[in-house]
Amino acid sequence: MESGLKPDGGFVDPEEFFKQSFGGDRFVDIIGEISIGRDMRDALGGNGEGDNVDESMLTDTEKAAREASKAASERERLAVREKRVQTLVQKLTHRLSLYVDNPATPETTSRFQTVVQLEADDLKTESYGVELLHAVGFTYSLKAKQYLGKQETLFGLGGYYHSMREKGYIFGETVSTLRSALDLQNSFTELQKAEEKGLDAEMRVKLEEQAALKGLQAIWKGSKLEVEGVLRDVCDRVLGDSNAPKPTLRRRAEALKIVGAIYESVRPDEPFTEGANTNRQSTDAGQRENPNRKSYSRA
């Protein structure tokens, strides 16, 4: 160990760990790189050093330097997100072109559905594949219905309904994510109290496993919230492309609705609940990165 903090084999790269834990390489073209892993990598690399400094002890110059550094970091974060969105817009537009650029016939629809179904059946075998497909599918479906609702209903009321539904969903998911974080915090508090009272090895392992499971579930919810937010922006741009004629945008919305419905309908080969394979998935991800390294969690 180095200074009692760093594992002998070094830390697993958090960015790679998160990518492999949630979808692996196969989902990158659909959701991009999840930013939580990059943020944690920067934190472990020391980029967040000094965040807990008492600002009352700093000089005006030091405070100004810290604020400038924070502003620069935020600009960099936004730039990375913007590049991610732009890339995903290009990739999604290309994927939808298999439907959009072909005649509006039942044969075209059938071929497109077959291709998407084969893709979904393959993607669902990835780590958290089913959950990710459901998240992506829900976002695609909702955005497609918003667009088509504006075109097909009186005064665009159908689009308004789906917009309100989206806002309600975002609020609910945000609350759920916060609750998961609080649940995780409570688990660590319970573990700390149990250690102070003294507990046997078996109980310690049990409590640590419960905390680890809740930890990855909380991270998944945070990652899901982030992914859905990015995809909402991607869909808005794909369906709001000012350079594309309205018939093309409508066809894109139709294709997006088809993809969303298929993704949402995916079911696992073996029954399980969300996050049930957390321990296996997190272990597999770490081993893929470097089988000789220890987890970056707690040394």
KAKA-V81781 format. One record per pair of residues at least 12 apart in sequence whose C-alpha atoms are under 8 Angstrom apart, sorted by the first residue. I is the first residue (numbers start at 1). J is the second residue. Records with the same first field share a line. If there is no record, write none. Layout:
I: J + J
//
This chain:
4: 299
5: 299
6: 299
7: 293 + 294 + 296 + 299
8: 293 + 294
9: 292 + 293 + 294
10: 293 + 294
11: 293 + 294 + 295 + 296
12: 286 + 289 + 290 + 293 + 294 + 295 + 296
13: 41 + 289
14: 37 + 38 + 40 + 41 + 296
15: 34 + 35 + 36 + 37 + 38 + 40 + 41
16: 37 + 289
17: 37 + 282 + 285 + 286 + 289
18: 34 + 36 + 37 + 285
19: 33 + 34 + 37
20: 127 + 285 + 288
21: 127 + 128 + 281 + 282 + 284 + 285
22: 126 + 127 + 128 + 129 + 132 + 220
23: 123 + 126 + 127 + 128 + 129 + 132
24: 126 + 127
26: 123 + 126
27: 123
29: 88 + 91
30: 88 + 91 + 92
31: 88 + 227 + 230 + 231
32: 84 + 88
33: 84
34: 223 + 226 + 227
36: 223
81: 230
85: 230 + 231 + 233 + 234
86: 234
88: 234
89: 234 + 235 + 237 + 238
92: 238
93: 238 + 252
96: 252 + 255 + 256
97: 252
98: 112
99: 112 + 251 + 252 + 255
100: 248 + 251 + 252 + 255
113: 258 + 259 + 262
116: 259 + 262
117: 262 + 263
120: 133 + 262 + 263 + 266
121: 266
124: 266 + 268
125: 268
127: 281
128: 275
130: 266 + 267 + 268
131: 274
132: 224
133: 263 + 264 + 266
134: 263 + 264 + 265 + 266
135: 224 + 228 + 264
136: 228 + 231 + 260 + 263 + 264
137: 259 + 260 + 261 + 262 + 263 + 264
138: 260 + 261 + 263 + 264
139: 228 + 231 + 232 + 260
140: 231 + 232 + 235 + 256 + 257 + 259 + 260
141: 256 + 257 + 258 + 259 + 260 + 261
142: 162 + 166
143: 232 + 235 + 236 + 253
144: 253 + 254 + 256 + 257
145: 158 + 159 + 162 + 253 + 257
146: 158 + 159 + 160 + 161 + 162 + 163
147: 159 + 239 + 250 + 253
148: 250 + 253 + 254
149: 162
173: 225
174: 225
176: 221
177: 218 + 221 + 222 + 225
180: 214 + 217 + 218 + 221
181: 215 + 218
183: 214
184: 211 + 214 + 215 + 218
187: 207 + 210 + 211 + 214
188: 211
191: 204 + 207 + 208
213: 278 + 279
216: 278
217: 275 + 278
238: 252
239: 252 + 253
//
